[in-house]
Every structure is written in C-alpha cells, then in structure tokens.
Amino acid sequence: MPTVIKKLDAGAYQLKDQVVAINRVTKVVKGGKNLSFAALVVVGDPSSAVVGYGSGKAKEVPQAIRKGIESAKKNLMKVNLTDTSIPHAVLGRFGSGMVLLKPAPEGTGVIAGGAVRAVMTSAGVQNVLTKSIGTTNPHNVIKATFDALKKLKNRALVAGMRGKAAEEL
C-alpha cells in the first residue's frame, strides 16, 4: 500500500532552521580553483512535529544556508509522536547508514549525535535514544533518520489495521 504524502505549507508553521554541516568544495579550472560552499540544513516546528531537510550550494556561506533553508521548506513532513517521545522503536536505512530510534521515558532527553540530534530537536522529540550505525556522512545520516521517522505509525492506525479499538492496544 503506497502512502500518499501531501505537501505541507511552510508558511503555516513557525519554522526554526539549524545548520548541520557546511562543506567547502573546490572545482579546478583553467585559471586555478573555484571555491564554493555546500550547506546541509534542517528546519522544523517542534510544537507541531513538522521537520524537513535541504542542501544548498553557493559561492558564499550565507547564500548556501539560505538556499538550503528554501530547499528544506519544500520537503517538510509530519512526524507521528506520542506526548514527548516516539511511539515505538524503528530502524531507518539509507545507503550504508542506519539510524536506530528508541522511545525513552520522561526526563531522558535527546540522546543523539550531530545530525540525528538536529533532526530530533527540530521535530519536537524531547525524549529519545538513538544510535547511528555505519556511515558518518551527515547527508546519509539525515536521510536514514528521515526514513526512520517515515516508518513511525500512530496507535490509531495500527489498531485499525488489526481491527481493534485504540484502547485495546
């Protein structure tokens, strides 16, 4: 059953941006080296559990970040959360990277490194245990994290699939 993802309007949310990685890249040309910057940005509204990521490239760092933010606003997604954590453990994969997300009790905080922490705090998850396995490339880690977040199901949906009431689970 393919899931239809409807596009979320970025103007409807109070989005906060967070720069995950800035990479200086060079292109060797006839006259020497052309310097450029690539920025990986995560945007999200913690109060409404909406998060997105994007990358931008430009000759200057601020323009690269601005382009990354615009790109991130174009692919926002809603995350299924419980009150302060995620509903169940999930494993997201992208390339050689895997990200394990586990629900945590109240007061634990976000136990995550670098790129995963940026996504979790932007999505509004307050208590979660994570483990990044495989690659440390921030692009692949973020894509694996988003794959894991897409796999999260809410109680009502699972109850409906099982033919039970949400209270029975």
N, C-alpha and C positions, 0 to 999 in steps of 0.2 A: 504494500500500500504506500504509494508515494505521498509524501507530505507536501502540501502546498504552502509555501512561505509567502505571506503577504508583506509588502513593503511598508515599513514603518516611517512615519513622517518625523524628521529630525526636529522640526520647529515645535512639536508638541511636548518636548522634553527639555529639562534643564541639564544639558549635557556638559560633562566635565571631561577635559582631554588630559591624557597622560602620555608623555613620550617614553617609549620603551627602549628604542635603540636609534642612534644616529651613526651612519656609516659614511666615511669619506671615501669616495671612489674616484679613480683617475682613468682617463682614456688617453692613450698615447697617440698623438697625431704628428703630422709632419713638423710643426713648429714647436713641439715639446709635449707637455702633459696638460690635459684639460681637467681641472678639479671640479668635482660635483659632490653633492651630499644627498644621501638617501635617509629618510626618516620613517620609522615604524611607530604608529600612534594608535592608542586605544581610547575610544570615547565611550561614555556611559552615563546613565542616570541611575544612581544607587537606589533612589526612592521608588522607581517604577521597574526595576530589574531589566533594564534595556542596555545592551552593550554592542559595540561594533569595533572593527579594526580596519586600518588602511595604511598604505605606504605612499610616500610622495618623494619625488626627486626634483632637485633644483640646484642652481649654481650657489645659492646661499642657504644657510641653515633655517632661518625663519620662514622662507618661502617653501622649503621642503616640508617643514612641520605643518604649515597652513594647507598645503596640498594633501598631506596625509590625513588631516582632520576632515577635509572635504570628502576624501575617499571613504573614510570611516563612517561618516554620516550617511553614505549611500547604502551601506550594508549593515544596518542595525538589526538586531534580533532580540526577541523577548525570551527571558530565561525562566523556566519553571523552578520556583524556590518554595521552601517552607518558610516559617517566620524569619529565621536568621541564618539558615543553612540550606543545603541541597537535600532533596527528598531521598536519594539513595546513592550508593557508590557507583561510579561509572568510569570507563576507560576510553579515552579518546586517542585516535591514531591519525598521524599524518606523516608520510614519508617514513623515515626511520625513527621518528619521535613518538613517544607515547606519554600521555598525561593521565595519572590516576587521581580522581577526585573522590574523597570520602566525607560523608557528613560528620560533623563534630558537635559535641554538646555545648550548651550556652557557656560563654566565657572563655572558650578556647582561642578565639581569634583566627586570623588567616595565617595558616602555616603553609607558606608557599615561597618560592624563589622568583626573583626577577620578573620575567614575562608573565608567568601564571598569576603572580600577586597583582600585577596591574589589571589583568582581566577580572579577577575575583573582586577586587575592591571597586572597580568601575561598575560591575554588575550588581553590587549591593549585597554580596555574600559576606556575612560577618564572622561565621564560624565554619571553617572547612580545613581538612587535612589534604595536602596534595603531594604528589611525587612525580617528578619529571624523569622519564626513563628514555635512554637513547640519546638523540641529538641534543645539543645545547644551542643550536641556531635559533635565535629569537623568533624568526618568521615561522619556522616549522613548529616550535613550541606553542606559539599563539594559535596557529591553525589546528593543532591537536587539541588544545584547550577548548576552542570553539566547537570542534567535533564532539567532545565530551558534553559540553553544555547543550548541544542539539539533541543528544540522546536522553536527556533528563525528561522523565514523564511525571505528570502530577497524579495524585491519588484518584481523582475522579475518573481520569482517562483509563487507568489500569483497572479500576473497579468495573467500568463499563465494558472493557474488553473481556473481563472474567465473568460478566453477567451478575455482578453483586452490587450491593449498595456501598458507598464510600465508607460508611461507618463499620462495615464488616471486616475491612482490611486491618 
